[in-house]
Amino acid sequence: MTTRGDNLIVEPVARLIEELGKLPGIGPKTASRLTFFLLRAEDDQARALAEAIRAMKEQVTLCVRCFNITVGELCPICTSTSRDPSKICVVEEPLDVLAIERTGAYRGLYHVLHGHIAPLEGIYREDLKIDQLLARVRGEPVDEVILATNPNTEGEATAFLLLKDLAPLGVRVTRPARGLPTGGDLEWADPDTLGSALEGRREL
């Protein structure tokens, strides 16, 4: 929808406002403020931002083992010799890995699903990295799988499906304790609460 005054904005500026407005949490006003900040910024600052975005898109990929973000074939967590390979913490997104790592309460490995079960959004089992998780449990010395999907409706449904898939494999399956607020996302939980939830995880 065109609003009054839009025709006064030159095309390159309007294009950047439009693209920034597509980012999550960025509304039209914030997109406009960011665009005009970059317009006033030194050329080196704008170029550095553009180069950082380009490098991220060209260099960052997914770990072939856990599907966390990485540069190279395996992520730093999967290659670390100080992690406990008998534990895999299953999360929905790479941001959840960062949230858990900030707690310092967990020293095992991870598996990133890249989403959750949400049929109304067109997201089904085959859209997630579930089969890859099951292959890891079968082929690696895993004793425990921690289902740290988000404590909301979609996360609970995903955890229930994973429990059904994991049960025949004879591995211990746990879930973080209810210190986490229902309906929230792991990435927004404070480190102390998230750490306590992990340490007090319950068996499913």
Secondary structure, DSSP 8 states (H G I E B T S, - for coil): ---TTGGGS-HHHHHHHHHHTTSTT--HHHHHHHHHHHHHS-HHHHHHHHHHHHHHHHH-EE-TTT--EESSSS-HHHH-TTSEEEEEEEESSHHHHHHHHHHT---EEEEE-SS--BGGGTB-GGGSSHHHHHHHHHHS---EEEE---SSHHHHHHHHHHHHHHGGGT-EEEE--TTS-TT--GGGS-HHHHHHHHHT-EE-
